[in-house]
Amino acid sequence: MHDDDTEDTVIRPRSLPPHARGLSDPFGDTVIRRAATSEPQPSSGPSGEPDASPVLPAVPSRGGSTQVRDRVPSIRVGERRLRLDRPVVIGRRPALPRIVSGPEPVLVTVPSPLGQVSSSHLQVHAEGDVAVVQDLRSTNGTVVRPAGAPPYRMPAGASIVALTGTVVEIGDGIAIEILSPHLRATPSADGFPPTLASPRRS
């Protein structure tokens, strides 16, 4: 038995690789750091500012570019038919109201040889799919003939809801007929309301 057997056993650290031998403290604390995430970092442009994020193209709608237009009623004045997508002012010399709220009204001039029609006699506009008739404080008044009901005279400045088939008389034989919202009245190329052609007789 050798005396070496009673000596302390010393465990020496394994030799360091050549690139780590220059470290001052090879037995220093070992620091475990969180691994870097794989999320890409914004790259810097020439000015040092981050590049703008890419913009994805817009997803087209399923319905295409066709827009559904609300149905509105129309009126017939003489041989002209006008769609009530804008208010209509009818009279002998119609003028715009002092205060216009919403779309500018269409002015429709009608003949009045006896002077029974006021300058701005009547206004008609759409509320959803129904027509609203307003007497503009006319001198000789407005007579309403509902479909299937007796006629009556509107009070000056009053407004009523006129259903399809109602005829409104303003004097001098001028009548305004309320048409169904399911009828189409497409404006002409210059934006002026169309004039209906008289039906041909064979």
N, CA and C of each residue as an Amber inpcrd file, in Angstrom:
protein
   606
   0.8480000  -1.1980000   0.0000000   0.0000000   0.0000000   0.0000000
   0.8700000   1.2300000   0.0000000   0.5650000   2.0650000  -0.9350000
   1.3710000   3.2770000  -1.0820000   0.7620000   4.4010000  -0.2860000
   1.6380000   5.3310000   0.1230000   1.1440000   6.5170000   0.8340000
   0.2470000   7.3670000  -0.0350000   0.4130000   7.1460000  -1.3670000
  -0.4070000   7.9700000  -2.2740000  -1.8720000   7.6620000  -2.1500000
  -2.1920000   6.4390000  -1.6170000  -3.6050000   6.0800000  -1.5370000
  -4.3520000   6.9030000  -0.4950000  -3.6310000   7.4150000   0.4830000
  -4.2820000   8.2170000   1.5330000  -4.3100000   9.6980000   1.2120000
  -3.7010000  10.0650000   0.1300000  -3.6880000  11.4890000  -0.2270000
  -5.0380000  11.9070000  -0.8020000  -5.2990000  13.1950000  -0.6850000
  -6.5500000  13.7300000  -1.2430000  -6.5670000  13.5880000  -2.7500000
  -7.7480000  13.2840000  -3.2200000  -7.9130000  13.1910000  -4.6700000
  -8.3380000  14.5540000  -5.1890000  -7.6460000  15.0660000  -6.0920000
  -7.9070000  16.3930000  -6.6530000  -8.4780000  16.2270000  -8.0510000
  -9.6540000  16.8210000  -8.2510000 -10.2590000  16.7880000  -9.5850000
  -9.9490000  18.1040000 -10.2590000  -9.2330000  18.0270000 -11.2870000
  -8.8250000  19.2300000 -12.0090000  -9.8120000  19.5030000 -13.1570000
 -10.0200000  20.7240000 -13.3930000 -10.9050000  21.0530000 -14.5310000
 -10.2700000  20.6490000 -15.8300000 -11.1610000  20.2950000 -16.7450000
 -10.6250000  19.8960000 -18.0450000 -10.0150000  21.1030000 -18.7250000
  -9.0950000  20.8100000 -19.5300000  -8.3820000  21.8940000 -20.2080000
  -9.3270000  22.6270000 -21.1420000  -9.1850000  23.9250000 -21.2150000
 -10.0380000  24.7580000 -22.0570000  -9.5810000  24.6990000 -23.4980000
 -10.5070000  24.9070000 -24.4090000 -10.0830000  24.9600000 -25.8070000
  -9.1950000  26.1560000 -26.0390000  -8.4320000  26.1000000 -27.1140000
  -7.4510000  27.1880000 -27.3560000  -8.0820000  28.5690000 -27.4060000
  -9.3360000  28.6900000 -27.9660000  -9.8950000  30.0360000 -28.1080000
 -10.3780000  30.5890000 -26.7920000 -10.5180000  29.7520000 -25.7210000
 -11.0100000  30.2260000 -24.4210000  -9.9190000  30.3720000 -23.3920000
  -8.6630000  30.0720000 -23.7420000  -7.5980000  30.1460000 -22.7360000
  -7.2500000  31.5700000 -22.3710000  -7.6010000  32.4990000 -23.1940000
  -7.2570000  33.8920000 -22.8910000  -8.2270000  34.5510000 -21.9480000
  -9.2970000  33.8320000 -21.4860000 -10.2440000  34.4420000 -20.5530000
  -9.6020000  34.6090000 -19.1960000  -9.9180000  35.7180000 -18.5080000
  -9.2840000  35.9970000 -17.2190000  -9.8320000  35.1190000 -16.1200000
 -11.1140000  34.7480000 -16.1800000 -11.7130000  33.9620000 -15.1090000
 -12.5000000  32.8170000 -15.7120000 -11.8520000  31.7050000 -16.0070000
 -12.5730000  30.5970000 -16.6460000 -13.5860000  29.9720000 -15.7310000
 -13.4630000  30.2140000 -14.3780000 -14.3930000  29.5870000 -13.4250000
 -15.4530000  30.5770000 -12.9360000 -15.6350000  31.6720000 -13.6590000
 -16.6480000  32.6480000 -13.2610000 -18.0480000  32.0680000 -13.3840000
 -19.0020000  32.8680000 -12.8910000 -20.3920000  32.4060000 -12.9280000
 -20.8470000  32.1990000 -14.3590000 -21.6000000  31.1380000 -14.5200000
 -22.1710000  30.8660000 -15.8320000 -23.5200000  31.5520000 -15.9240000
 -23.7230000  32.3870000 -16.9290000 -24.9550000  33.1350000 -17.1150000
 -25.7270000  32.5100000 -18.2590000 -26.9790000  32.1230000 -17.9490000
 -27.8390000  31.5410000 -18.9820000 -28.7850000  32.6240000 -19.4570000
 -28.7230000  32.9770000 -20.7210000 -29.5460000  34.0380000 -21.2910000
 -30.6640000  33.4260000 -22.1290000 -31.7760000  34.1820000 -22.1900000
 -32.9220000  33.7340000 -22.9800000 -32.5600000  33.7750000 -24.4580000
 -32.9350000  32.7240000 -25.1110000 -32.6310000  32.6660000 -26.5350000
 -33.3850000  33.7610000 -27.2730000 -32.7560000  34.3040000 -28.2850000
 -33.3730000  35.3780000 -29.0570000 -34.5860000  34.8540000 -29.7990000
 -35.6330000  35.6510000 -29.8140000 -36.8420000  35.2340000 -30.5370000
 -36.6070000  35.3390000 -32.0360000 -37.4640000  34.6240000 -32.7590000
 -37.3140000  34.5900000 -34.2080000 -38.0620000  35.7140000 -34.8930000
 -38.6520000  36.6420000 -34.0970000 -39.4060000  37.7400000 -34.7100000
 -38.4500000  38.6820000 -35.4170000 -38.7100000  38.9630000 -36.6940000
 -37.7760000  39.8180000 -37.4280000 -37.8270000  41.2480000 -36.9230000
 -36.6960000  41.8920000 -36.9300000 -36.5870000  43.2750000 -36.5080000
 -36.6450000  44.1770000 -37.7300000 -37.2510000  45.3530000 -37.5870000
 -37.3160000  46.2520000 -38.7520000 -35.9370000  46.7250000 -39.1530000
 -35.7150000  46.6720000 -40.4360000 -34.4220000  47.1030000 -40.9480000
 -34.4040000  48.6110000 -41.0560000 -33.2500000  49.1690000 -40.9970000
 -33.0910000  50.6140000 -41.0480000 -32.7570000  51.0360000 -42.4640000
 -33.3590000  52.1100000 -42.8830000 -33.0600000  52.6380000 -44.1950000
 -31.8220000  53.4890000 -44.1420000 -31.5170000  54.1660000 -45.2600000
 -30.3090000  55.0030000 -45.3040000 -30.3350000  56.1190000 -44.2800000
 -31.5460000  56.6240000 -43.9120000 -31.6050000  57.7360000 -42.9650000
 -31.6240000  57.2860000 -41.5220000 -31.5840000  55.9620000 -41.3000000
 -31.5960000  55.4480000 -39.9390000 -32.9780000  55.1730000 -39.4130000
 -34.0510000  55.5520000 -40.1630000 -35.4060000  55.3140000 -39.7050000
 -35.8680000  53.9520000 -40.1710000 -36.7240000  53.2810000 -39.3890000
 -37.2140000  51.9630000 -39.8030000 -38.0190000  52.0660000 -41.0810000
 -37.8860000  51.0260000 -41.9210000 -38.6530000  50.9850000 -43.1570000
 -40.1280000  50.8240000 -42.8450000 -40.9890000  51.3600000 -43.6990000
 -42.4340000  51.2350000 -43.5090000 -42.8610000  49.7920000 -43.6830000
 -43.8540000  49.3790000 -42.9090000 -44.3520000  48.0120000 -43.0030000
 -45.0590000  47.8290000 -44.3310000 -44.9760000  46.6410000 -44.9210000
 -45.6470000  46.4090000 -46.2030000 -47.1560000  46.4910000 -46.0460000
 -47.8330000  47.0350000 -47.0520000 -49.2780000  47.1970000 -47.0370000
 -49.8950000  46.0800000 -47.8500000 -50.8000000  45.3200000 -47.2130000
 -51.4480000  44.2210000 -47.9080000 -52.5630000  44.7570000 -48.7840000
 -52.8100000  44.1550000 -49.9500000 -53.9020000  44.6170000 -50.8140000
 -55.2540000  44.3870000 -50.1680000 -56.1950000  45.2620000 -50.4740000
 -57.5380000  45.1510000 -49.9070000 -58.2560000  43.9470000 -50.4880000
 -59.0590000  43.3050000 -49.6500000 -59.8150000  42.1430000 -50.0950000
 -61.0880000  42.6290000 -50.7590000 -61.3490000  42.2700000 -52.0180000
 -62.5650000  42.7330000 -52.6850000 -63.7980000  42.1680000 -52.0280000
 -64.8730000  42.9430000 -52.0320000 -66.1160000  42.4840000 -51.4280000
 -66.7480000  41.4090000 -52.2870000 -67.5580000  40.5670000 -51.6460000
 -68.1900000  39.4740000 -52.3610000 -69.2390000  39.9680000 -53.3350000
 -69.8350000  41.0820000 -53.0080000 -70.9100000  41.5660000 -53.8570000
 -70.4450000  42.3240000 -55.0790000 -69.1360000  42.5070000 -55.2760000
 -68.6470000  43.2570000 -56.4130000 -68.8250000  44.7410000 -56.1870000
 -68.7290000  45.5090000 -57.2840000 -68.8090000  46.9600000 -57.1850000
 -70.2190000  47.4920000 -57.3740000 -71.1910000  46.6100000 -57.5390000
 -72.5630000  47.0510000 -57.7460000 -73.1440000  47.5750000 -56.4440000
 -73.6770000  48.7800000 -56.4750000 -74.2690000  49.3840000 -55.3000000
 -75.7870000  49.3240000 -55.4190000 -76.4200000  48.9250000 -54.3340000
 -77.8660000  48.8310000 -54.3130000 -78.4380000  50.2050000 -53.9670000
 -79.2440000  50.7460000 -54.8670000 -79.8300000  52.0630000 -54.6570000
 -81.2210000  51.9020000 -54.0740000 -81.5260000  52.7400000 -53.0910000
 -82.8530000  52.7040000 -52.4900000 -83.8910000  53.1290000 -53.5250000
 -85.0200000  52.4600000 -53.5070000 -86.1070000  52.8280000 -54.4100000
 -86.8290000  54.0490000 -53.8420000 -87.0270000  55.0250000 -54.6910000
 -87.7560000  56.2270000 -54.2980000 -88.8900000  56.4350000 -55.2900000
 -89.9680000  57.0740000 -54.8700000 -91.0790000  57.3090000 -55.7950000
 -90.7310000  58.3550000 -56.8380000 -91.5740000  58.4280000 -57.8290000
 -91.4490000  59.4330000 -58.8810000 -92.7620000  60.1880000 -58.9810000
 -92.7250000  61.3040000 -59.7050000 -93.9480000  62.0670000 -59.9640000
 -94.0430000  62.3390000 -61.4600000 -95.2660000  62.5510000 -61.9080000
 -95.4970000  62.9400000 -63.3000000 -96.1390000  64.3140000 -63.2990000
 -95.4900000  65.2340000 -64.0160000 -96.0140000  66.5960000 -64.1810000
 -96.2140000  66.8030000 -65.6750000 -97.4460000  66.8000000 -66.1180000
 -97.7000000  66.8530000 -67.5510000 -97.1890000  65.5820000 -68.2050000
 -96.2600000  65.7300000 -69.1350000 -95.6610000  64.5750000 -69.7990000
 -94.2590000  64.2790000 -69.2630000 -93.8880000  64.9430000 -68.1980000
 -92.5490000  64.7270000 -67.6300000 -92.6530000  63.8720000 -66.3840000
 -91.6940000  62.9790000 -66.2510000 -91.6220000  62.1340000 -65.0600000
 -90.3010000  62.4170000 -64.3550000 -90.3640000  62.6660000 -63.0710000
 -89.1740000  63.0390000 -62.3070000 -89.0150000  62.1060000 -61.1200000
 -87.8140000  61.6050000 -60.9530000 -87.4820000  60.7530000 -59.8130000
 -87.1970000  61.6390000 -58.6020000 -87.7340000  61.2580000 -57.4610000
 -87.6010000  62.0830000 -56.2560000 -86.3330000  61.7530000 -55.4700000
 -85.2110000  61.5930000 -56.1670000 -83.9510000  61.4850000 -55.4470000
 -83.4840000  62.8560000 -54.9750000 -84.1500000  63.9030000 -55.4630000
 -83.9860000  65.2680000 -54.9650000 -85.3690000  65.8910000 -54.8350000
 -85.5380000  66.8420000 -53.9270000 -86.8320000  67.5160000 -53.8350000
 -87.1640000  68.2410000 -55.1420000 -88.4450000  68.4090000 -55.4010000
 -88.9230000  69.0910000 -56.6080000 -89.8300000  70.2390000 -56.1770000
 -89.5320000  71.4400000 -56.6610000 -90.3580000  72.6200000 -56.4090000
 -91.0650000  72.9720000 -57.7110000 -92.3880000  73.0640000 -57.6490000
 -93.2070000  73.2930000 -58.8350000 -93.9250000  74.6230000 -58.6820000
 -93.9310000  75.4090000 -59.7560000 -94.6300000  76.6850000 -59.7020000
 -94.5450000  77.4330000 -61.0100000 -95.1440000  78.6250000 -61.0070000
 -95.1360000  79.4630000 -62.2130000 -93.7440000  80.0360000 -62.4690000
 -93.0620000  80.4520000 -61.4180000 -91.6680000  80.9080000 -61.4880000
 -90.9590000  80.4030000 -60.2330000 -90.6890000  79.1120000 -60.1550000
 -90.1630000  78.5360000 -58.9080000 -88.7680000  79.0580000 -58.5910000
 -88.4930000  79.1520000 -57.3010000 -87.1790000  79.6000000 -56.8290000
 -86.7490000  78.7010000 -55.6830000 -85.4410000  78.6740000 -55.4510000
 -84.9110000  77.8780000 -54.3490000 -85.3070000  78.5010000 -53.0140000
 -85.5350000  77.6900000 -51.9970000 -85.8170000  78.2540000 -50.6660000
 -84.6100000  78.9990000 -50.1320000 -84.8380000  79.8770000 -49.1800000
 -83.7320000  80.6580000 -48.6210000 -82.7020000  79.7740000 -47.9480000
 -83.1590000  78.7350000 -47.2820000 -82.2570000  77.8000000 -46.6060000
 -82.4600000  76.4290000 -47.2290000 -81.4050000  75.8870000 -47.8140000
 -81.4640000  74.5710000 -48.4450000 -80.7690000  73.5780000 -47.5300000
 -81.5030000  72.5890000 -47.0680000 -80.9430000  71.5350000 -46.2200000
 -80.9720000  70.2330000 -47.0040000 -79.8010000  69.7050000 -47.3100000
 -79.7330000  68.4860000 -48.1040000 -79.5550000  68.8060000 -49.5770000
 -79.9520000  67.8840000 -50.4600000 -79.7790000  68.1020000 -51.9020000
 -80.5590000  69.3220000 -52.3880000 -79.9960000  69.9990000 -53.3640000
 -80.6610000  71.1800000 -53.9130000 -81.8880000  70.7590000 -54.7090000
 -83.0270000  71.3970000 -54.4950000 -84.2470000  70.9990000 -55.2000000
 -84.1630000  71.2470000 -56.7040000 -84.9310000  70.4600000 -57.4400000
 -85.1170000  70.6570000 -58.8710000 -86.2920000  71.6140000 -59.0650000
 -86.1200000  72.6260000 -59.8980000 -87.1690000  73.6110000 -60.1510000
 -87.9100000  73.2420000 -61.4280000 -89.2260000  73.1220000 -61.3230000
 -90.0670000  72.7640000 -62.4670000 -91.0520000  73.9040000 -62.7100000
 -90.9460000  74.5230000 -63.8760000 -91.8210000  75.6310000 -64.2470000
 -93.0120000  75.0970000 -65.0370000 -94.2030000  75.5130000 -64.6440000
 -95.4250000  75.0940000 -65.3380000 -96.1610000  76.3440000 -65.8200000
 -96.8950000  76.2320000 -66.9280000 -97.6430000  77.3950000 -67.4240000
 -98.8570000  77.6860000 -66.5480000 -99.1700000  78.9580000 -66.4310000
-100.3420000  79.3620000 -65.6380000-100.9600000  80.6020000 -66.2800000
-101.6810000  80.3980000 -67.3860000-102.2520000  81.5600000 -68.0900000
-103.2530000  82.3450000 -67.2570000-103.9340000  81.7030000 -66.3260000
-104.9170000  82.3940000 -65.4900000-104.3280000  82.8540000 -64.1570000
-103.0650000  82.5840000 -63.9220000-102.4180000  83.0170000 -62.6880000
-102.8750000  82.2640000 -61.4570000-103.4140000  81.0530000 -61.6350000
-103.8720000  80.2790000 -60.4810000-102.7260000  79.5720000 -59.7560000
-101.6130000  79.3920000 -60.4430000-100.4540000  78.7180000 -59.8490000
 -99.5230000  79.7730000 -59.2690000 -99.1230000  79.6010000 -58.0360000
 -98.2000000  80.5470000 -57.4000000 -96.7940000  80.3770000 -57.9700000
 -95.9460000  81.3670000 -57.6830000 -94.5770000  81.3070000 -58.2060000
 -93.8810000  80.0360000 -57.7460000 -93.8300000  79.7900000 -56.4600000
 -93.3670000  78.5100000 -55.8990000 -94.5630000  77.9230000 -55.1670000
 -95.2880000  77.0470000 -55.8380000 -96.5890000  76.5950000 -55.3460000
 -96.4820000  75.3660000 -54.4500000 -95.6470000  74.4060000 -54.8610000
 -95.6650000  73.0900000 -54.2180000 -94.2650000  72.5000000 -54.1880000
 -93.9790000  71.7540000 -53.1410000 -92.7310000  70.9790000 -53.0860000
 -93.0720000  69.5190000 -52.8140000 -92.3850000  68.6340000 -53.5230000
 -92.5640000  67.1970000 -53.3350000 -91.1910000  66.5860000 -53.0920000
 -91.0710000  65.7780000 -52.0390000 -89.8200000  65.0830000 -51.7720000
 -90.1290000  63.6890000 -51.2570000 -89.1140000  62.8430000 -51.2260000
 -89.2840000  61.4470000 -50.8140000 -88.8470000  61.2650000 -49.3760000
 -89.6150000  60.4780000 -48.6530000 -89.2380000  59.9990000 -47.3230000
 -89.2650000  58.4760000 -47.3980000 -88.0980000  57.8900000 -47.6540000
 -88.0490000  56.4520000 -47.8940000 -88.6790000  56.1440000 -49.2330000
 -89.7150000  55.2970000 -49.2420000 -90.3710000  54.9380000 -50.4950000
 -91.7400000  55.5970000 -50.6400000 -91.9960000  56.6580000 -49.8840000
 -93.2520000  57.4030000 -50.0240000 -92.9380000  58.8570000 -50.3650000
 -93.9190000  59.5190000 -50.9700000 -93.7680000  60.9170000 -51.3540000
 -94.4550000  61.8110000 -50.3300000 -93.8250000  62.9370000 -50.0470000
 -94.3840000  63.9420000 -49.1400000 -94.6400000  65.2090000 -49.9480000
 -95.8740000  65.6740000 -49.9060000 -96.2900000  66.8660000 -50.6420000
 -96.4680000  68.0080000 -49.6490000 -95.8590000  69.1540000 -49.9570000
 -95.9500000  70.3230000 -49.0800000 -96.4460000  71.5210000 -49.8760000
 -97.5180000  72.1170000 -49.4070000 -98.0010000  73.3660000 -49.9950000
 -97.1170000  74.5050000 -49.4900000 -96.5800000  75.2950000 -50.4120000
 -95.6610000  76.3820000 -50.0510000 -96.4290000  77.6880000 -49.8470000
 -97.5080000  77.6110000 -49.0770000 -98.3530000  78.7760000 -48.7770000
 -98.8060000  79.4500000 -50.0760000 -99.3500000  78.6070000 -50.9430000
 -99.8190000  79.1030000 -52.2370000-101.0430000  79.9990000 -52.0580000
-101.2860000  80.8450000 -53.0700000-102.4050000  81.7910000 -52.9920000
-103.7500000  81.0980000 -53.1670000-103.8510000  80.2180000 -54.1500000
-105.1310000  79.5880000 -54.4750000-105.2590000  78.1810000 -53.9190000
-104.2640000  77.6970000 -53.1950000-104.3860000  76.4130000 -52.5290000
-104.0630000  75.2160000 -53.4140000-104.1250000  74.0380000 -52.7970000
-103.7790000  72.7720000 -53.4450000-104.8640000  71.7570000 -53.1210000
-105.3230000  71.0490000 -54.1400000-106.3530000  70.0260000 -53.9790000
-105.7110000  68.6550000 -54.1490000-105.9870000  67.7600000 -53.2060000
-105.4280000  66.4050000 -53.2260000-106.5510000  65.4220000 -53.5420000
-106.2900000  64.5440000 -54.5130000-107.2450000  63.5020000 -54.8910000
-106.5930000  62.1350000 -54.6480000-106.7540000  61.5660000 -53.4550000
-106.1850000  60.2380000 -53.1990000-106.9050000  59.1800000 -54.0350000
-106.1860000  58.0940000 -54.3150000-106.7800000  57.0030000 -55.0820000
-107.8710000  56.3350000 -54.2470000-109.0880000  56.2950000 -54.7810000
-110.1890000  55.6340000 -54.0920000-110.7500000  56.3930000 -52.9190000
-110.4860000  57.6990000 -52.8300000-110.9870000  58.5010000 -51.7060000
-111.4320000  59.8550000 -52.2380000-112.3240000  60.5500000 -51.5290000
-112.7880000  61.8640000 -51.9940000-111.6710000  62.9070000 -51.9190000
-111.6960000  63.9000000 -52.7990000-110.6590000  64.9450000 -52.7840000
-110.8420000  65.8930000 -51.6030000-109.7770000  66.5810000 -51.2740000
-109.8320000  67.5840000 -50.2050000-108.7940000  68.6600000 -50.4910000
-108.9570000  69.8060000 -49.8600000-108.0370000  70.9270000 -50.0480000
-107.0450000  70.9680000 -48.8890000-105.7820000  71.1200000 -49.2360000
-104.7430000  71.1930000 -48.2130000-104.7380000  72.5760000 -47.5640000
-104.5270000  72.6530000 -46.2630000-104.3070000  73.9580000 -45.6360000
-103.0030000  74.5760000 -46.1440000-102.9350000  75.8900000 -46.1690000
-101.7320000  76.5780000 -46.6340000-100.5350000  76.2080000 -45.7570000
 -99.4590000  75.7970000 -46.4000000 -98.2380000  75.4270000 -45.6780000
 -98.2400000  74.0320000 -45.1030000 -99.3070000  73.2500000 -45.3290000
 -99.3940000  71.9020000 -44.7520000 -98.5960000  70.9040000 -45.5830000
 -98.2820000  69.7660000 -44.9490000 -97.5880000  68.6630000 -45.6140000
 -98.3990000  67.3910000 -45.4160000 -98.4160000  66.5350000 -46.4390000
 -99.1190000  65.2580000 -46.3530000 -98.2530000  64.1710000 -46.9740000
 -98.5160000  62.9310000 -46.5850000 -97.9040000  61.7740000 -47.2380000
 -98.8480000  61.3340000 -48.3430000 -98.3560000  61.3090000 -49.5760000
 -99.1770000  60.9660000 -50.7310000 -98.7750000  59.5840000 -51.2340000
 -99.7370000  58.6690000 -51.2660000 -99.4680000  57.3110000 -51.7170000
 -99.5220000  57.2270000 -53.2380000 -99.0640000  56.0930000 -53.7530000
 -99.0670000  55.8790000 -55.1980000-100.4840000  56.0250000 -55.7470000
-100.6030000  56.7440000 -56.8480000-101.9060000  56.9640000 -57.4700000
-102.5710000  58.2540000 -57.0690000-102.0370000  58.9510000 -56.0730000
-102.6100000  60.2340000 -55.6550000-102.3400000  61.2920000 -56.7200000
-103.3210000  62.1320000 -56.9780000-103.1830000  63.2380000 -57.9250000
-103.3390000  64.5450000 -57.1520000-102.3950000  65.4650000 -57.3630000
-102.4000000  66.7620000 -56.6790000-102.6240000  67.8400000 -57.7320000
-103.6320000  68.6710000 -57.5330000-103.9780000  69.7310000 -58.4810000
-103.6100000  71.0850000 -57.8860000-102.9390000  71.9180000 -58.7150000
-102.4880000  73.2240000 -58.2360000-103.0960000  74.3740000 -59.0310000
-104.0290000  74.0770000 -59.9310000-104.6980000  75.1400000 -60.6910000
-104.2610000  75.1820000 -62.1390000-105.0980000  75.8570000 -62.9640000
-104.8350000  75.9890000 -64.4020000-104.6590000  74.6330000 -65.0820000
-105.3160000  73.6090000 -64.5520000-105.2470000  72.2870000 -65.1540000
-103.9420000  71.5510000 -64.9030000-103.0910000  72.0650000 -64.0310000
-101.8070000  71.4170000 -63.7330000-102.0220000  70.3910000 -62.6280000
-101.6500000  69.1440000 -62.9080000-101.8090000  68.0610000 -61.9380000
-100.4850000  67.3240000 -61.7890000-100.2050000  66.9100000 -60.5650000
 -98.9980000  66.1220000 -60.2480000 -99.4630000  64.7540000 -59.7810000
 -99.0090000  63.7180000 -60.4600000 -99.3920000  62.3490000 -60.1060000
 -98.2410000  61.6610000 -59.3840000 -98.5410000  60.9830000 -58.2840000
 -97.5360000  60.2420000 -57.5270000 -97.4240000  58.8420000 -58.1290000
 -96.2100000  58.4740000 -58.5350000 -95.9630000  57.1870000 -59.1760000
 -95.3060000  56.2230000 -58.1960000 -95.3340000  54.9610000 -58.5480000
 -94.7780000  53.9090000 -57.6910000 -93.2610000  54.0330000 -57.5870000
 -92.6800000  53.6970000 -56.4350000 -91.2090000  53.7110000 -56.3160000
 -90.5400000  52.6170000 -57.1250000 -91.3080000  51.6560000 -57.6340000
 -90.7240000  50.5700000 -58.4120000 -90.5650000  50.9280000 -59.8800000
 -91.0600000  52.1120000 -60.2840000 -90.8490000  52.5690000 -61.6460000
 -89.5270000  53.2980000 -61.7250000 -88.8610000  53.1630000 -62.8560000
 -87.5670000  53.8080000 -63.0390000 -87.7340000  55.1070000 -63.8230000
 -87.0020000  56.1100000 -63.3810000 -86.9490000  57.3840000 -64.0990000
 -85.5050000  57.8160000 -64.1130000 -84.7990000  57.4740000 -65.1740000
 -83.3690000  57.7450000 -65.2550000 -83.1460000  59.1210000 -65.8530000
 -82.3430000  59.9860000 -65.2130000 -82.0820000  61.3090000 -65.7780000
 -81.3650000  61.2060000 -67.1090000 -81.4970000  62.2510000 -67.9230000
 -80.8040000  62.2900000 -69.2010000 -79.3350000  62.5690000 -68.9890000
 -78.5680000  62.6000000 -70.0920000 -77.1160000  62.7530000 -69.9880000
 -76.7260000  64.0910000 -69.3800000 -77.5360000  65.1360000 -69.5910000
 -77.2010000  66.4490000 -69.0370000 -77.7170000  66.6440000 -67.6250000
 -78.2880000  65.5750000 -67.0210000 -78.7680000  65.6600000 -65.6530000
 -80.1660000  66.2020000 -65.5140000 -80.7980000  66.6160000 -66.6400000
 -82.1540000  67.1610000 -66.5610000 -83.1530000  66.0230000 -66.5500000
 -84.2270000  66.1260000 -65.8010000 -85.2110000  65.0450000 -65.7560000
 -85.7490000  64.7360000 -67.1420000 -86.0380000  63.4730000 -67.4210000
 -86.4480000  63.0840000 -68.7650000 -87.8780000  63.5090000 -69.0650000
 -88.1670000  63.5980000 -70.3470000 -89.5150000  63.8660000 -70.8200000
 -90.0600000  62.6010000 -71.4440000 -91.2250000  62.1730000 -71.0140000
 -91.8070000  60.9500000 -71.5370000 -92.4240000  61.2140000 -72.8990000
 -92.1320000  60.3280000 -73.8310000 -92.7040000  60.4380000 -75.1600000
 -94.1280000  59.9100000 -75.1440000 -94.9760000  60.5200000 -75.9340000
 -96.3580000  60.0600000 -76.0130000 -96.4020000  58.7010000 -76.6890000
 -97.2530000  57.7810000 -76.2330000 -97.3110000  56.4600000 -76.8510000
 -97.8050000  56.5480000 -78.2810000 -97.2020000  55.7280000 -79.1250000
 -97.5890000  55.7080000 -80.5280000 -98.8970000  54.9500000 -80.7040000
 -99.7030000  55.4780000 -81.5660000-100.9670000  54.8260000 -81.8720000
-100.8860000  54.2110000 -83.2630000-101.2640000  52.9520000 -83.3410000
-101.2000000  52.2580000 -84.6220000-102.4320000  52.5730000 -85.4700000
